[in-house]
Amino acid sequence: MIALPARTAAVITALISALITALIATALPAAAAPGRSVAGVPDTSPRPVVSVAQGALRGRAHDGAQEFLGVPYAAAPVGEHRLRAPQPPRRWHGVREAAEQAPACLQFSPFGLSDPSAVSEDCLYLDVYRPGRVRAGARLPVILWIHGGAYSQGTGTQFGGRTMAELTGSLVISINYRLGQLGYLSLPELGRENALGSGSFGLMDQIQALRWTRENSAAFGGDPGKVTVSGQSAGSGSVCGLLAAPSAAGLFHRAVLQSGPCTLLRTPDGARSESEAREFAASAGCPDASGLAACLRAASGRSLVDAAGTRATSGPASGDGLLPRDPATAIAAGSWNKVPVLIGGTRSEARFFVALTQPALTAEQYAQQVLAGYGAAGPEILARYPVAAYGSPYLALSAVMTDGTFACETARTAQTFARQVPTFAYEFDDPDSPTLTGAQVPGLDESNAHSAELAYLHDFTMGERSLTPVQVALATRMKRYWGAFARHGVPAVPGQTPWPATGPGGTVLTLAPTGDRIDRTFEAEHQCGFWRDQPSRPL
């Protein structure tokens, strides 16, 4: 990533690790054991039954769609299975109830969820959404969603796919995967226990979910030969990992990256990851290499979360059999799982981070931070991003970090893809978009910030208010674009603005309430010519 000050990067990483889990505490309902009925949800239609490889599932009808919730895609990663590669799920007898979402995975942050029953190490479940009526032999495109959260918090249960499934005739799957040090712990003692020599169990979980999808999506009317893997923020970083993982080859056929270009979420090298992992293990009471794996498996989940403290989770490491090369490097070299790509972000990504770390930033502090953090480029940045031009230090710093950290790296990543595969770039631009529940800062404009687009693409449970009719219309167009891309590999929708593939000129489709439009000035608006010449520094 381009020239992000180290101190700011540390603040942002810590903030992401703490903030989203704190937001989940206000937005995530308590999860009960999978299979129980859900109070308050009308279910008057006959309950659908589907048979997958492990047994029969009884789902439910909801808002015109059908959903199968809390479906295990791997064995519970507990006891001797903790800190190991995921194993296939066990078979069951009879019909398994699938009307209740499973718990979230353990959350690694200083806060945690308000309801302890909402999390569990036994969390490798997914939710399946399909249209209310699916004809026999249907071959619906499949969209597998990977949630964000700095690899340390979040849950797929917040991202319902009912509306997307019904509107676009798609099968939508939203997954949980192991987080924090339970999901990403680069210790040779653990790597030796699997064929890939890796401790990136969260990425392995995602690959296992894709294997489950290949094996079982047809039972729901899905097409296992037409799978789109999609994610936002750290979920987008996970998609980057899947693009570069040889063991994921052939498991998906399109990729969507939202607010997480592969150069932004660059994986750490093995040496750095191992050093961080050993520090964590020592904090968990397991300082000795002898018996290290057994010691970590004997510890309570709570003690591992406590040992993590404020340590940021770097996500999957490279340099092993799972990720031989850093994803950004592998993609630039053409050594990756090549599929059509849809990639983009929000117009003012960094407002989210600046609002929650520096809401009362003064002009003097803004200048000091830029000069201290960007070195020799600092004076030119202040000249290009003067407070007077933006109206406040908050908006000026947000513009600096949006352009240098997100927008121009998205453009760079998009052009790297475009030289190799069909690539479609977008920018979400709604100047009145809702923010995340609990993230509002009085007096600050947080529209178009990081995560703003989520409420437009999902039945999202963390928006601070409902969408207006005009915003619902934008959300409908967005879902149709995404659905068309999943179906055809091209986001072409009759009656909507044609979306051209991007190229060296950086063509972008702007998604806006007033109407979608082709933008060929994206790089100029975000001053990417300037940022391209600055040193790159991963977040």
N, C-alpha and C positions, 0 to 999 in steps of 0.2 A: 504494500500500500504506500501511497505517496506521502512522504514527509510528515507523518503524524507524530507530534511531540511525544516522547516516551512517557512523560508524566501524565499527559492527557490520555494516552492509550491505556495506561494502568487504571486511571480513574474510570474510563469508559468500560473496560473489561470488568472491573469490580462492580460497577453500577449495574451492568447487564446481569451479572450473576446474582445480585441481590434484588434488583427491582422487579424483574418479571415474576419471580417467585412470590414476592410480596403482593403483586397484582393478582396472582393466582389465588392467594388467600382470600381476596374479596370476590373473586369471580367463579371459582371452581366449586361446584356442589360436592358434598360428601359422597364418596363412591362406596357402594356396598358390594358384597360378593356378586360376581357375575351370575345372572340367571334370575334374579328376583324381579318382580314387576315394579314399575316406576309410578309412584303416586302422582296424580295431577296431569298425566299425559293421556289424552283420549286414544283409545285403541279399539274402535268398533269394527274394523275390517277383519276378515279372517286372517289369522296369523300365519305368515308364510313359513314353510319348512324347506330347507335346502340341505343336501347331503354333501359334505366335503370328505376329504380323505380320512379324517379322524373320526367322523361320525355325523349324525344329523344335528342341525341347528334350527331352533324355532325363533324367528325374529319377530318384528312388529311392524305395523303400518303407522306412519307418522307424517303429517303434513303432505299427503299426496305421494310420498315415497315409501320405500321399505328399507328398514335398517336391521342389521345383525350386529349386535354390540358385545364387547367383551369376548372376542373370539381369540383363543390362544394360537399364536403362530410359532411358538417355541416352548420348550419345557421351562418351568420356573427356574430362574437363575439363582437359586438359593442353596445353602449348605455347600455340598461338594461341587455344585454347579456354579457357585459364585466365582467371578473372575475367570471364567472359562468361556470358550466359544459356545454360542447357542446350540442347543440340541433340538431336534424335531419335536413337535408337541406329541403328547400321548393320545392314543385313541380313547374314546369313551363309548359306553353302551347306552342305548336308548337315545332320546332326543334331549340335547343340551339347550337350556333356556339361553337366549341371546337377546334379551330385552333390557339389559342394564350394562352401563359402561364399567370397565375395570378401573382399579386405582391407577393413579399416576405413579411413575417410578420415583424412588427416593430423590428428593430435591437437595441439591448441594448449594446452599447459600446461608447467610447469617440469619435468615428469617424462617423459611419453611412455611408449610401450610397451616392455616388456623385449625383445621380438622385433621388430627393425626390419622384417622381412618381413611383419608383420601389418598394416602401414599402407601406403597408396599414394594419390597424387593421383587415380589411375584407380580410383575407388571408387563410382561411381554405379550400384550394383547393388541388387537386392532379392531376397528369398527368398519363395517362395510355398508355402503349406501347404494341403493339402486332405484331406478324409476318404479313407480307404483305398479306398472304393468310391463312385464317382460315376456315377449313371445318365446315359445320354445325354439331353441337353436339360435337365439340371439347372439351376436358377436359385438358386444358393446365395448368401446374403448375404455381402458382402465387408467385411472389417475391415482397414484399412490402418493400421499402427502406426508412430508417429514417436517414436524414443527421445529421452530427455532427456540432460542433460550440460552445462548452462549455455551451449549453442550452441557449445561449444569442444572437447568430447570425447564419446566414446561411439560405439556402433555398433549397428546393427539386428541384427547376427548373434548377439547375446546373448539375443535374445527369440524363441525358437522358438515356433511356433504349432501344433505337431502336436496337442497335447492339446485346445486350444481348437477346432481344426478338426474333429477326430474326435468330440468330445463334443457340439458344438453344430451340426454340419452346416454349417460356415461355410468360406469361403475366407479365409485369413489371409495378409497380405502385410506383411513387415517391411523397412524401407528404410534405406539410408545416405543422407546428404546432406552437402554441403560444410560444414565447420566453421571456426570462428575467422575470421581475416581473409580466408581464401580463400572463405568463405561469406557474410561480412557486411562489406562495405567501401564506405562511402558517399562515393564520390568522383565529382564531376561528369564527370571524364574517362572514367570507366567507365560511368556512367549514360547518357551520350550514345550509347553503342554498342548500346543496346537500346531497344525501343519503349516500355518502361515507365519509362525514365529512372532505373533503380534499381540499387543495388549489393547488394541482398539476395539473393545467388545461392542461399543455402541454402533460402530460402522458394520461390524459383523452382524449385529441384530438386524440392521436395515437390509443387509443382503439376504438374511434368512427370511425376512418379511417378503422380499421379492421372490424368493424361491417358493414360499407358501402361495404367493399370488399366482405364479406360473402354474402351480399344481392345482389350485382350487378356484381361480376366477371364473372358469367356464361353468362351474356349478351354479354361479349366480347370474349367468348370462353374459359374462365378460369374455373378452378376446385375449388370451395369454400372449398372443403375438402382437399386441398393440397396447403396450404398457408405457405410460408416461410417469416418470419420477419427478416430483415437484417439491420445492422447499423454500423457506424464507429465512433470511439471516443465517444463524448457524445451521438451519435446515438446508439452506442453499449451499453452505459450505459442505454439508454432508453429501449433497448431490455432486459437488465437485469431486469428493472422495470416491463416489460410485463411478463417476466418469473415468477415474484413473485406476480403479481397482480391477486387476485382471480377473478376479473371481466373480465379478459382477457382469462380465461380458455376456451379452445375449439375454439378460434378465429384464431389460427395458429397451424402449425403442424411440423415445423422445425425452427431453429434459427441460425443466423450467427452473430458472434461478431468479429469485426475488430478493433484492437488497442484500446480495452476498456474492459479488464477483469472486472468482477463484483466486485472484491476486490479493484480495482483501483478507480472506480467511486462510492464509497460508499455513500449512502444517509445520509444526516444529520438527527439528531433526531428532534422531534417536538419542544422541548424547544428552541434549538438553532435556528431553522428555524423561529419560532414565534418571537424571539428577533430581528433577522435580518429583518423580515417583518415589525415589528413596527418601526424600525429605518427608513426604506424606506418610510413608510406611513407618518411619521413625516416630512421627507424631501420633500414629495409631498404636504405638507400643510394639512395633515389629521392626527393630533396628537391625537385626542380624540376618544376613543372607541365608544362613542355615535355617530351614523351616519357615522361610518368609511366607510362602504361599499358604501353608497351613495356618500360620498365625493370623493372616488377614482373613481367612475364611472362618476362623473361630471368633473373630471380633463381632460385636453387635453392629447392625446397620447404623444405629444412632451414633456409635462411637466413631465410625468411619466418616460420617457427615461432620461430626465435631472436629475430627482431626483435619479435615479439609479446610475448615475455617474460611478464611477469605482468599485462599489460593484459587486463582482462576484455572479453569479447565481449558486446556489448549485444543482439545479435540483430537482427532486421529493423527498419529505420528506417521511419518514416512520413513523409508529405508528398511522395510521388512517385506515379507511375502504378500501382505495385504495391500500395502501401498509402496511399491518399490521406489517410486519417485514422488516428489511433491506434486499435487495435482496441477498447479499452475505451470510448473516446468514440463510435466508430461504432456499437457494439452498444447503448449507452445511447440513442443517437439513433434506433435502429431502422433504420439504414442498413447492413445486413450480409446475408450469405447465410443466410437463416433456415431452420433445420432443428431437429428435436428434439435436446435436449441431455441428457446424463448427466454429472453433475459431482460431485466430492467430494475427500476427502483422508483422511489418517490422523489418528488422535486426538491424537498427540503429535509432530507433524511436526518441531518445532524441536530435539528431543532429538538428532537426527543432527548438527546444526550446532554446538550448544553442546558436545556431548561431544567433538567433534574440534577445537574452538577453545579451550575453557576447561574442561578436565576437572577441574581442581583449584580451581574458583572458590570463594572464601570468602564468608561472609555480608557482610563489609565491602565486598568488591569488587562483589558483587551490588548492594548499595545504591548505591555510588558510580556504577556503570554506569547504573543506571536513572535516578538523579537527573541525571547528566550528559547522558544520551542522550534523555530524554523531556521535558526542560524542565519547564514548569509542571505537567504531568501526573504527574511523577515521584513526588511524595509520595503521591498517591492510588493509583498503581500499586503502590507498596510496601505500602500498607494493604490493597489488594485481593489481593495475591499475597505474603503474608508467608512467610518461609522456614519458620516453624514449621508452617504449614498444608500444606507440600509435602514436608517432611522433609529437604531439602537445598537449597543455593543453586542447584545444577545443575538440579534439577527445577523450582524456582521460576522461574528465568530461561527455562527451556524452555517453561513454561506461558505466561509473558508473551509470548514470541515466537510460540508456536503460535497463541494466541488473536488477538493483534493483527496478525500477519503473514499467517497462513494461514487459520485457521478462519473468522474473521468476514469476511474478504475473499471466501472461497468462498461464504459465505451471501449476501453482497451481490451477487456476480456471479450466483449462482443465481436470486435474486429479479429481477434485471434481465432474465435470460433468460425467467423464468416469466411475466413480463408480456407476452411476445410469442410464445412457443412452448412446447409441452409440455416440461417440465423435471423431471428426476428427480435428487435429491440423496442422497448417501450419506456415511457416515463408517466407515472401516475401523477396527476395534477388536479386536485380538488382543493381550492383555497378555503373550503368550509368543512373539511373532513373531520369526523370525530377522532378523539384521542383514546388511548387505552384507559379503562376504568382505573381510577386512583392516580393517574399520571398527570392530571391537569395542574398547571401552575398559574394561579390567578394573575391576570395582566399580561401573559405571554401568549403569542400566537403560535400554536403548535400544529397547525394544519400542515398536511403533506409530510409529516415527520415519519421516521422509521416505524413500520408496522401499520401505517394508515390504510393501506390497501386491503388488509386482511378481512375487514368487515364487508368488503365488496365482493369477495370471492368465496367466502365460507359462511355457514350459519354460525357466526363467531360469538362467543360468550363474553368477550372482554371489551366490547365497545362501550364508551361512556354514554352513548345515546343512540337511538334508532336512526336509520337513514331517512332522509326526506324522499318524497316521490321522485324528484329529479335525480337524487343520488341512487335510488333504486334502479332507475333507468340506466344509469352508468354501470351499476353493478351487473345488471342483466347483460349489457353489451360485453362487459369484461368476461363474464362466465361463458358467453357464447364464443368469444375469441379463444379462450382457453380450451373449451370443449372441442372446437374445430381443430385446434392444433393437436389435441390428443387423438382425434379421429383420423386426421389426414397428414399430420406433420406440417401443415400450413394453416395459419390462423385466418382463413378466408371464410367470411360469413355473408351470405346474400343480404343486401340492404344495409350493411354497415360499411364504414370507411375501409377501402382496401388497404391492407397492411403489407407494404413491400418488404422484402428481405433487406437487411442492412448490408453495408459494404464499406469500402474505404472512406466514403463521405459521411458515414455515421448516421444514416437515416433512422429516425426514431418515430414511433407512433405515440403521440401524446394522448392519454386517456383522460378526458375532462368532462364535467357535467354539461358544459355548453356544447359539446360535440367533440368527437375524436378527430385528430388532424395529423397530417404528416409533417414532421419537423426535421428540417435539414440544417438547423442552426444549433442543435443541442450542444455540440462541442464548443462552439463560440460562446453560447450563453453561460456555460460552466467554466469557461477559460481553460479548456483542456490543453490548448497549445502551451500555455505557461506551465501547467502541472506536469505535463509529459516530460519536461526537462528537469524536474526535481528528483532528488534521490528517493528511491523506493524503500519503504520500511513496513514490514508486515504488522498487523494489529495483534 
